[in-house]
Amino acid sequence: MNIGSNIAWDDTVLPFQLDRTDTRGRVARLDGVLEQVLSQHDYPPAIEALIAEATLLTALIGQTIKLKWKLSLQVRGDGPARLIATDYYGPTEDGEPARIRAYASFDKERLDPNGDPFPQIGKGYFAILIDQGAGMTPYQGITPIAGGSLAACAEAYFAQSEQLPTRFALSFGQSQVPGQSLHWRAGGMMLQQMPKASPGASGGGSGDNGLLLAEDILEGNEAENWNHVNVLLDTAEEIELIGPTVQPTELLVRLYHEDGPRVFDAQPVKFGCTCSSDRVRQSLSIYSAKDIGHMTTDEGIVTADCQFCGAHYEFDPLTLGFEAEKDPEGD
C-alpha cells in the first residue's frame, strides 16, 4: 500500500451518511495539527493525552458549523487537570481550511504526569459553546463530567442537551512511520442517529447521575439501526482509526458496505490562532490607568502571552485602558 497517498487524508474531517440506517457521521485524521497544538507548551504526558482527545473531538463536532462560526469546547474540573480548552473556527470561505487551537491549565504539584489522564479532571463540567458572530447570542450547552473519557462526556452532552444519540470511537498517541520522527497522531469516527420523529425522552436517564443515554431516546427500528452501526464500529481497530495506512473511505466500506455509505467533501483543518495585539488592547480597554499601572513591569511595559499559541506582546502602558494618554499607533 502506498503510504504517501494516504498521508493526504491527514488533517481532514470526512463527513458521511449511511442511507439505509439514517445515520450520519464523520471520520477525522489529525497529524500536523495535533503536533502544532501540543508543541506550543511543554505538557506532561497525561495533559497531552487529554488535549489530544479534546482536539479530536472538537474537529469531529466542529465540522458541522457554518462558515466563519466558532465552536469552543471546555472541560473544567476540580482535579489537577483544571482546564482543557479548544476552539474550532469555521472556514472563512468554502474550500478553505478550518482552524483549531487548544491549551490546558493544570496544577503541576497535584498532577500525576504519567497517570491515567481522565480521573485527574475530577468533578466538573463539559461544555460546548457556538459563537455565530457579532449581533448573535452564543449558544452554550453544559453537562457534568461523566463516564470514563472525554468521548463519553461528549456522548452524554449530545444525549442530554440535544437528545441526539451519538457515539465516538477515538484513537490517539505518539506514532512513527518510516522516514519520519516520533510524533502525535489522532483519528476517530463519530456516529449520530437521526430520529424520524421528535425525541420524546423526558425525566431522568439511565446514565451516570441520571443522564440520558442513546437507549433512553431511541426505540423500535431506530434503536435496532443504532445498535447495528455500533456493533460494526466496535470491530474497527485502532490502526484503522488513526491511520495513515488505511484510508477513511476504505474503513467506511469495510464497516458499512451494506448500509449505503455516502461521503461528502472532506474538510481540511489546520492549526490557527486569532490572537493579535489589537485583541489584547481590546481586552485591556476596560481597565483604568491605576489598574494598568499594577500590570506594568519594572521595565515600564505591559506584557501579555497567548495561552494558545505562545505569542508574546509588549505595550506602552500609556496606550492601554479607557484612560489611555497616547495613541497606540505611536507605540
N, C-alpha and C positions, 0 to 999 in steps of 0.2 A: 504494500500500500504506500502511496506517495504522501509522506508526512507534509511536505511543502504545500500541497493543495489543501490540506485540512487546516493548516495554520490560518488560512483566510477566514475561518469561522471564529477565530479568537476575537474577543471584544465585540461580540454581536449578541443580539436577542432575536430569536426567530419565533414569531407568533404562528400558531397553527390552530386548526379546528378538526374535531372528529365528528363528521356529519351524522354518522349512524347512532351516536350516543349523546348528541347535543352537548359535547364537552369542548371547551376551548382551553388553550394552554400556550406556554412559551418555553423555549429551550434557550438557556443563556450559557455563554462561554466567556470567561474573563481571564485575561493573561496580563498584558501590559498595563491595563487599567488598574488592576489589583496591585501589581508590583509598584506602580507610581503612588497609589494611595498609601501603601504601607511604608514606602521609603521616605515619607515626609517626616517621620518620627522614629525613634529607636524604641519600638514597643516590645515588651516581653512576649513570649510565645502565646500565653493564654489570651492576651489582649489582641494579638494579631489574628488569632482564630475567630474571636468574636467580631472583629472588624471585617474579616473575610466573609463570614456568614451574613452579616448585615449588608455588606456591599452587594453580594449576590442577590439577596432578597430584594434590595432596592432596585437593581437592574430588572429583575423579573416583574416586580409590581409596577415600576415606573413606566414601563414601555407603553402602557395604555393612556397616559396623559397626553394632552393636546400640545400643539406647538407653543413654545415659549412659557408653558406652565412649569411649576416647580413642585416636586414631591419630596417631602422630608420624612425620614424615619428616625425616631428617637427611642432609645431604651434607657430608662433611668432606674437605678436600684439603690438600696441601702448597703450593699456589699462593697467590696474593694473595687469592683468594676463599676464605677459610679455612672458613667455615661458613654453610650455609643451613639453617634450622630452621623447620619448620611444625608446627602442631598442629590437629587436627580433633576437635572434641568432638561426639559424637552427641547428638541431641535429648534433652532431659530427659523429654519426653512425645511421644506420637505426634502428628504435625501441627505440632510446634514446629520452629523453625529449628535447624539445626546451626550451630556456631560455628567460625570459622577465625581463626588468628593466625599471624604469621610474622615472622622477623627474620634479619639476616645479620651476620656478623663478617668484616671484611676488612682487609688491610694496605694502607693508603692510599698508602704510599710505593712499593709494588711494583705496584699496580693500574694498568692502562691503562683509565681510566674510560670511554672510548668504543670500546675494542677488542672483539673477539669474546669474549663472556662465558664460554662453556663451557671453553675451554682454560685460563682463568685459575683454574680449580679445581685443576688439576694432578692428581697421583696421590692416590688416597684411596678412600673407600667411600661407597656409597649404602645407607641403612638405613631400614627401616620397623619401628616398634615399636607394638604394640597393647596397651593397658592396659585390662583388663576390670574393674578396680575392686579395692577392698580385699579381701584374702584370696586373690586370684588371681595366679598367676605371669604376668608380662607376656611376650608373645611378641615375639621380635626376629629379623629376617632381614636379612642383610648381603650385598651383592655389590660387587665392585670397580667403580670408575668406569670406564665403557666406552662405546664409541660416540662420537657427536658431539653429544649433547644429554642433558639430564636425562630426557627422554622415553625415549631409547634405554637409559639406565641403568635406568629403571623396567621397560621391556620385558625387559631381561636379568634383573632381580630376579625377576619372575614366572616366567620360564622356568627359572631356576636354582633358586630357593627353593621354588616351588610346582609346577614343571613344568606350567605353565598358559600356553599361547600367548596373548600379549597384544599389542595394538597401540594406540598413541596417535597421534592427529593433532591438533596444537595450533596455535593462533594467538593472539598477544598483542602488545600495543603500545599506543601512545597514539593515540586516535582522537577524532573530533568529529562530532556530529550537529547539525542545525540547532537553534539556540536553546540549545545547551549549550557549555560551555567544553571545551578540550582536556583529556582525562583518560585514564587507563589502562582498557583493557578486555581480557578474555581469554575464549576459548571453545575448545572442543575436544570430541573424541569418543574414547572408549575401547572397544575390542572385546576379547572373550575367547572363545576356542573351548572349548566344554565337551566333553572327551573322554568317549566312551561306555564306555571301559574305563580301568582304572588306567594312568597313564602308565608307559611301560616304558623310557624313556631312561636310560642309565647311562654312566658314564665321561665323557670329555671331549666337549665340543660343538664346533660349527663357528664360534662367535663369537670375539670378542677374548679372548685368553688362555685359550681352551678353554671359554668359557662356552656354555651351551646356548642354542639359538635355536628358534623355532617348528618349523622344518623337521626338527629333531632329535627332536621329540616326536611329531609327527603323521604319519600315513600313510594311504593309501587314500582313502576318501570324506571323512574328516575333513580331510585335507590339501587336497583339492580344494575343500571348502567354505571353508576358511580362505583359500586363495588367491583364491577368488571374492569374498568380502566385502572383502578388502584391495584388490583391483583396483578395486572400486567406490568404496571410501573414498579412493583416490588421485585420484578425479575431483572431490572436494569442494574448493571454492575457499575461500580464507581468509575472505572476507566471509561465506560461508555458515557457517563455524565460529564466527566471532567475533560475528556479528550486528551490530546488532539488527534488520536489515531482513528476515532470513529466520528464521522460527520453527524450533525444533528438530524439531518434528513434520513440517514441510514438508521439511526436509533428509532426514529418515529416509524419507519417502515417495519423494522423488526418487532416493535412492540404492538403497533396498532394497524397492521396492514389490512385487517378485516373490518376495521371501523371507519373506513373512508377518510384517512388523514388528508388534510388540505393545508398547505403552507402559504404564508403571505410574505411580503417583503421583509427581509431582515433589517433590524435597526442597529446601526453601528453605534458604539459608545466609546468615549474616551475620558481620561482624567481631565477635569477642568474646574477652576476656581473663579469666583466672581469678585473676589476682594479687590479693592483699589484704594488709593489714597483719598479719593473723593468720598467713598463709602465710609471710611474711618472718620473723616471730618464730619460727615452727616451724623454718625453715631455719637460724636462728641458735642454736637451742636446744642444739646440740652443742658450742658454744664455751664456754671458761672465761672468767672475769672478766678475766683477763690478755689473752686473745685479743680480747675485746670492747674492751678498752682501746686496743689497737692500731688498731681500726676507728673509734675516736671522733675526731671533728674538733676543731679548736681552739675551736670554739663549744660543745663539750661535748655533741654529739649524734652519733648514728649514722644515716647516710643510706643509702638503697637506691633504685635506679631499675629499673623493669621494662624489660627489653630488648624486649619485645613491644609494649607499649602506651605506654611512656614515663612511666607513673605514678611519682610521687616520694613516698617515705616518709621520715619522720624519727622517731627514737625516743630516749627517755631510755636511756642505756647501762645504768643500774641495773636496768632491766626486762628485760634480754636475757641469754641464755645459761643454762646449767644452774646457775649460781651467782647468779642474779638476786636482788637485795635488795629490790625494790619490786614491787608488784602492777601489771601492765600497765594495769589499769582506771584507775589513778591517773596514767597517762602523759599 
